[in-house]
Amino acid sequence: MRTATVVVLLLLCGAAFGQDTCAYPRQISVTGSGIAWLKPDMAVITFGADVTGYSPAEAVDRASNLMEGARRAAMRLGVAEEDIATSSYSMWTEYEYDSSTYEYTDVRIYHVTDYASLKLYDMEDVGEVLAALVQGGANCISGVSFSITDKTPAYDEARRIAVEDARNRAEQLAEATGVTLGEPTMISEYSYDYYDPYYGYGGMPATITSDESGMAMSAPSISPSMMSVQTSVSITYGME
């Protein structure tokens, strides 16, 4: 009885495999890519105060005073108060080093770092704001980054270019193989992160220290590069 069942199943499977439903569909699959370039419209400056003192109160007060001066200097140039926010704050202790004996002493000092970031929407003011922060009290500028507040129009343009690129590829393949290109049967998309240039990122921080002589500091020249958004689309076309 078991033998008969197996034979029937094998006959049914053989009949199924012999039908045309197992034939592969006639189709062309391609991937197109698109990229759109645009100028950044927002800068983020990270600045801070790095100080030491012989008591926690002394170190904290020094850092607070320097950061308050830097914040006020930025606000005088038009930076909104709500666009300035603390990014990190830390305090630790260490023993004072005697450079004459090349040894650490028993004197304990307190180290405080207070960092904040601000958003700036006029790229031409970046250098002037950097100079004002340092003159106002910040003794460290750890980085300047640029970004785009609304990337939607750029992604729309990149997507349109990607679809056109995919269509051109499919038409070339169809012409080269002597077939007629049909309608799309499947579409998928993948978007790439856009290029974001950093100043003072990836190595040592881009530190700017204040001029001990009290002389005015000239604004550094900051020129952000063009940024891009990228997307790719995979499209499957039927063949007629």
VENSULZI-V912835 format. One record per residue. D_FIRST is the distance of its C-alpha to the first C-alpha in whole Angstrom. Layout:
d_first-><D_FIRST D_FIRST>
This chain:
d_first-><0 4 5 5 7 9 10 11 13 15 16 17 19 20 22 23 25 26 28 32 32 31 35 37 40 43 46 49 49 53 55 58 61 64 67 70 73 75 78 78 80 79 81 80 82 82 85 86 89 89 91 92 95 96 95 92 94 96 93 91 94 95 91 92 95 94 91 93 95 92 91 94 95 91 92 96 94 92 89 87 87 84 83 84 81 81 78 79 81 82 84 84 87 88 91 94 94 98 98 101 100 96 95 93 96 95 96 93 93 90 88 87 85 85 83 83 81 83 82 84 83 86 85 89 90 88 90 93 91 90 94 94 92 93 97 96 95 91 91 88 86 82 81 81 78 77 75 74 74 72 70 68 70 70 66 66 68 66 63 64 65 61 60 62 62 58 58 61 58 55 58 59 55 55 58 57 54 55 52 54 53 52 52 51 48 48 51 51 55 56 59 61 64 68 70 72 75 77 80 80 77 75 78 81 82 84 87 90 93 96 99 101 105 104 104 102 99 98 95 92 91 87 85 81 79 77 74 71 67 64 61 58 56 52 52 49 50 48 48 49>
